[in-house]
Amino acid sequence: MDEFEKTEGYEREEIFSKAVRAGKRTYFFDVKATRKNDYYLTITERKRRYDQNGNFQIEKHKIFLYKEDFEKFSEGLSEVVAFIKKAQGNHETVHVTEEVEKKDFTGVEFEDLDK
């Protein structure tokens, strides 16, 4: 837990969490509450990197987004994504293979999200 999320031994309660796996990265969207019960969002990018010896390291980047900024952030993100899609085309293609369809996901552990 980050320093920003601890105050005098008080850890912020997680209200809702969503993990999104995107290639080598995993994004975590976590809704938490302040002491006054105002909700805020933390967005964490977690990426596994390998060093020259083949050992992996986890890199994390986190931003905090407060409710007064939600609308402007959302508008800005939508505008940038629309620009990229228009400029370079929407290349989102999902390829489903028979092997993936048969894979058993019931034994997936939290740490498996980076694989």
Secondary structure by P-SEA (a helix, b strand, c coil): cccccccccbbbbbcbbbbbbcccbbbbbbbbbccccbbbbbbbbbbbbbccccbbbbbbbbbbbcccaaaaaaaaaaaaaaaaaaaccccbbbbbccccccccccccccccccc
